[in-house]
Amino acid sequence: MPIITWNDGHSINVKEIDIQHQKILEMVNSLHTSVEVGLDKKELLALLVKLVEFTHKHFSDEEKLMKKHDYPKLKKHHKEHKTLLKHLDKLVSAVSKGKHPTFRSDYD
């Protein structure tokens, strides 16, 4: 069962970015399902790495558009992106070490 479902309230009305957001939600839901069914850690790690790689690309694309259109909250948004990427990197590291994935902010 998905942990988050796309709806029109999530749309920012920029087709390219909305499509990427939908893809991220699909990947998060797939990862969540994989954890629930106890997917092999190696396969789980591969899904997680794909999510991280796509998220890096998405954030880069999104920030380029924000800069191009002089988005007033670009710095704040960039900081939020960095925080999420740091969290994802910790998650990859934890799963690589055989730990169970979680949305907690610490993995010690």
VENHU-V830459 format. One line per field, one symbol per residue. psi: psi as a letter, one per 40 degrees, with the letter a starting at -180 (. if undefined). A space follows every 50 residues. Layout:
BEGIN
psi=???
END
This chain:
BEGIN
psi=hiehhhiddehefhddddddddddddddddddddddefihdddddddddd ddddddddddddddddddefhdfdddddddddddddddddddddddeeih iieieif.
END
